[in-house]
Amino acid sequence: MSVAMRLAFGSIFVALIVLGLKYLAYLTTGSVAFFSDALESLVNLVASATVLIAIWLSQKPADHNHPYGHHKAEYLSAVLEGVLIVLAALAIFRESYQALFHPKDLSISFLGFLLSGLAGLINGVWAFVLIRKGQVLKSPALIGDGKHLLSDLMTTIGVLGGVGLAYFTGIQMLDPIVALFVALNILYTGWGLIRNSLSGLMDEAIDDDELHCIRKIIAHHGKGAIEAHDLRSRHAGKLVFLDFHLVVPGCMSVHDAHEICDHIEHALTDYNPGMVVTIHVEPESKAEHKGIIVL
């Protein structure tokens, strides 16, 4: 089993524990804010299961119908997670609205705060693990899940502060108001996940810093060629697809041109093992004199 799959299974286990702790906190207090926090953790559980399926699909090898692999399945997972977050926010809005006009007495207990705080701590530690490992593995699904949990942690901190304030001031209305702010934060997180995932599905180019490094590698390792132009890139899960035109002297043999291409490809894949490189060789007459000048 891959590291990404083990992390996905771990997320499901963590989500079950956190959901149980937060729901117990809600039962001991009757707080709408605690209920909203627990509802977000229910979304986390469903999302973690979705991430597991997406990672499993993305690791399937390329086949006849999917010659470029199944890596974009992770983006679909992140989009679904964003949609689930939005639905959770709408449910919290509904509960908060009812609580504003039909307030309930809070039964604040130390146990409720302890359970909620413990759940937040677990979420924070696991979010750090997921984001760090996701960046190493270049997994959008793991990074998205980690950011979601980090948002959940901030929600828990806000809920603890808001419910505590409602208890000590005696202003019961603060409880549903805090829940409303939780819902807004959840909406913001959900929109961010959907936006970033759609960028991957729409073949967004790699960032400028990475592109600058790639240009330097081509210029340094393309000795024998004249220039490179029409450089294009796109993300597909943990893979980066890169293609460009390489201009070589018109008298150069196919063998020598191929050697230069191999040298550049090896350098690029050493820089990023998840890079798939396609090079189109052109004669000197096709030079544009505005691309990457080979050193």
C-alpha positions in Angstrom: 0.0 0.0 0.0 1.4 3.4 -1.0 2.1 6.2 1.5 -0.8 8.3 0.1 -3.2 5.4 0.7 -2.1 4.9 4.2 -2.5 8.6 4.9 -6.0 8.5 3.4 -7.0 5.6 5.7 -5.5 7.5 8.6 -7.7 10.5 7.8 -10.8 8.4 8.0 -9.7 7.0 11.4 -8.9 10.5 12.7 -12.2 11.9 11.3 -14.2 9.2 13.2 -12.5 10.1 16.5 -12.9 13.8 16.0 -16.5 13.5 15.0 -17.2 11.4 18.1 -15.5 13.9 20.4 -17.3 16.9 18.9 -20.7 15.3 19.0 -20.3 14.4 22.6 -19.3 18.1 23.2 -22.5 19.1 21.6 -24.6 16.7 23.6 -23.1 17.9 26.9 -23.8 21.6 26.1 -26.6 21.9 23.6 -24.6 24.6 21.8 -25.5 25.4 18.2 -21.9 26.4 17.7 -20.7 23.1 18.9 -23.3 21.4 16.7 -21.9 23.3 13.7 -18.4 22.2 14.6 -19.5 18.6 14.8 -21.3 18.9 11.4 -18.2 20.1 9.8 -16.4 17.0 11.1 -19.1 14.8 9.6 -18.2 16.4 6.3 -14.6 15.7 7.0 -15.4 12.0 7.4 -17.2 11.8 4.0 -14.5 13.8 2.4 -11.8 11.6 3.7 -13.5 8.5 2.3 -13.8 10.4 -1.1 -10.0 11.2 -0.9 -9.2 7.5 -0.4 -11.2 6.5 -3.5 -9.7 9.4 -5.5 -6.1 8.4 -4.5 -6.8 4.8 -5.4 -8.1 5.8 -8.8 -5.3 8.2 -9.5 -2.7 5.5 -8.9 -4.1 3.2 -11.5 -1.8 2.9 -14.5 -2.6 4.4 -17.8 -4.8 2.3 -20.0 -6.3 2.4 -23.5 -9.1 4.8 -22.5 -6.9 6.9 -20.3 -3.4 7.0 -22.0 -2.3 9.9 -19.7 -3.3 8.1 -16.5 -6.0 8.8 -13.9 -4.2 11.5 -11.9 -7.0 14.1 -12.3 -9.2 11.9 -10.1 -7.7 13.7 -7.1 -8.9 17.1 -8.4 -12.5 15.6 -8.6 -12.1 14.6 -5.0 -11.1 18.1 -3.9 -14.1 19.6 -5.9 -16.5 17.2 -4.2 -15.0 18.0 -0.8 -15.6 21.7 -1.5 -19.2 21.1 -2.5 -19.7 19.1 0.8 -18.2 21.9 2.8 -20.7 24.4 1.2 -23.6 22.1 2.0 -22.5 21.8 5.6 -22.3 25.6 5.8 -25.9 25.9 4.5 -27.0 23.4 7.2 -25.3 25.5 9.9 -26.9 28.7 8.6 -30.3 26.9 9.0 -29.6 25.8 12.6 -28.2 29.3 13.5 -31.3 31.0 12.0 -33.6 28.9 14.1 -31.5 29.4 17.2 -31.6 33.1 16.8 -35.4 33.2 16.9 -35.9 30.2 19.2 -32.9 30.3 21.6 -32.0 27.3 23.8 -30.5 27.4 27.2 -26.8 26.5 27.2 -25.5 23.8 29.6 -21.9 24.7 29.5 -19.6 22.1 31.1 -15.9 21.7 31.5 -16.2 18.3 29.8 -17.7 19.8 26.7 -14.9 22.3 26.3 -12.3 19.6 27.0 -13.8 17.3 24.4 -13.9 20.0 21.8 -10.4 21.2 22.5 -9.0 17.7 22.3 -10.8 17.2 18.9 -9.2 20.5 17.7 -5.8 19.4 18.8 -6.0 16.1 16.9 -7.2 17.9 13.8 -4.4 20.4 13.9 -1.7 17.7 14.2 -3.1 15.6 11.5 -3.6 18.6 9.2 0.1 19.4 9.5 1.0 15.8 8.6 -1.3 15.8 5.6 -0.2 19.1 4.1 3.5 18.3 4.6 3.2 14.8 3.1 0.9 16.0 0.4 3.4 18.6 -0.7 6.2 15.9 -0.8 3.9 13.5 -2.7 2.4 16.3 -4.9 -1.0 15.1 -4.0 -3.8 17.7 -4.4 -6.3 15.4 -2.5 -4.1 15.1 0.6 -3.2 18.8 0.6 -6.9 19.7 0.2 -7.9 17.4 3.0 -5.1 18.9 5.2 -6.2 22.5 4.5 -9.8 21.5 5.3 -8.8 20.1 8.7 -6.7 23.3 9.3 -9.8 25.3 8.7 -11.7 23.0 11.0 -9.2 23.7 13.7 -9.7 27.5 13.3 -13.4 26.8 13.5 -13.0 24.9 16.8 -10.9 27.7 18.3 -13.5 30.3 17.3 -16.4 28.1 18.7 -14.6 27.6 22.0 -14.1 31.3 22.4 -17.6 32.3 21.3 -19.4 29.7 23.5 -17.2 30.7 26.4 -18.1 34.3 25.9 -21.8 33.5 25.7 -21.6 31.6 28.9 -19.7 34.2 30.9 -21.7 37.2 29.6 -25.0 35.4 29.7 -25.8 36.6 26.2 -27.3 33.4 24.7 -27.6 34.9 21.3 -23.8 34.9 20.9 -23.9 31.1 20.4 -25.8 31.1 17.1 -23.9 34.3 16.0 -20.7 32.4 16.4 -22.2 29.5 14.5 -23.0 31.9 11.6 -19.3 33.1 11.5 -18.3 29.4 11.5 -20.6 28.9 8.5 -19.0 31.8 6.6 -15.5 30.5 7.3 -16.6 27.1 6.0 -18.0 28.6 2.9 -14.7 30.5 2.2 -12.8 27.2 2.6 -15.1 25.3 0.3 -14.9 27.9 -2.4 -11.1 27.9 -2.1 -10.9 24.1 -2.6 -13.3 24.2 -5.6 -11.4 27.1 -7.2 -8.0 25.4 -6.9 -9.2 22.1 -8.1 -11.0 23.6 -11.1 -7.7 25.2 -12.0 -6.1 21.7 -12.2 -9.0 20.3 -14.2 -8.7 23.3 -16.6 -5.0 22.5 -17.2 -3.6 25.5 -15.4 0.1 26.2 -16.0 2.7 25.7 -13.3 3.7 28.8 -11.3 6.2 31.3 -12.5 9.0 30.3 -10.1 9.0 26.7 -11.2 8.8 27.8 -14.8 11.8 29.9 -14.4 13.8 26.9 -13.0 12.7 24.8 -15.9 13.8 27.5 -18.4 17.3 27.6 -16.7 17.6 23.8 -16.9 16.7 23.7 -20.6 19.2 26.5 -21.3 22.0 24.8 -19.4 21.5 21.2 -20.6 20.5 21.8 -24.2 24.1 22.2 -25.4 24.2 21.7 -29.2 20.8 23.2 -29.8 20.1 26.8 -30.7 16.9 27.7 -28.8 13.7 26.4 -27.3 10.3 28.1 -27.7 6.5 27.6 -27.3 7.0 26.2 -23.8 3.7 24.9 -22.4 2.9 23.2 -19.1 -0.1 21.8 -17.2 -0.8 20.1 -13.9 -2.5 16.7 -13.7 -2.5 15.6 -10.0 1.1 14.9 -9.0 2.3 15.0 -12.6 3.4 18.0 -14.6 3.2 17.8 -18.4 5.7 19.9 -20.2 6.2 20.3 -24.0 8.2 22.7 -26.1 9.9 23.1 -29.5 13.7 22.6 -29.6 15.5 24.3 -32.5 18.7 22.5 -33.7 21.1 23.2 -36.6 19.6 22.0 -39.9 22.6 19.8 -40.7 22.4 18.0 -37.3 21.6 14.2 -37.5 18.5 12.8 -36.0 20.7 10.8 -33.7 22.5 13.8 -32.3 19.2 15.8 -31.9 17.7 12.8 -30.0 20.8 12.8 -27.7 20.2 16.4 -26.8 16.5 15.8 -26.1 17.4 12.8 -23.8 19.9 15.0 -22.0 17.3 17.7 -21.4 14.6 15.2 -20.4 16.9 13.5 -17.8 17.8 16.9 -16.3 14.1 17.9 -16.0 13.0 14.6 -14.5 15.9 14.8 -12.0 14.5 18.2 -11.0 10.9 16.9 -10.8 10.4 13.1 -11.1 6.7 13.7 -11.7 7.4 15.5 -15.0 6.4 14.2 -18.4 8.4 15.9 -21.1 7.6 16.1 -24.8 10.0 17.8 -27.2 9.4 18.7 -30.8 12.6 19.1 -32.8 12.8 21.8 -35.5 15.5 22.9 -37.9 17.3 26.2 -37.6 14.9 27.9 -40.2 12.2 27.7 -37.5 14.1 29.7 -34.9 12.0 32.6 -33.5 15.0 34.2 -31.6 12.7 35.0 -28.7 12.5 31.8 -26.7 15.0 30.1 -24.4 18.5 30.7 -25.8 20.6 27.6 -25.1 23.9 28.4 -23.3 
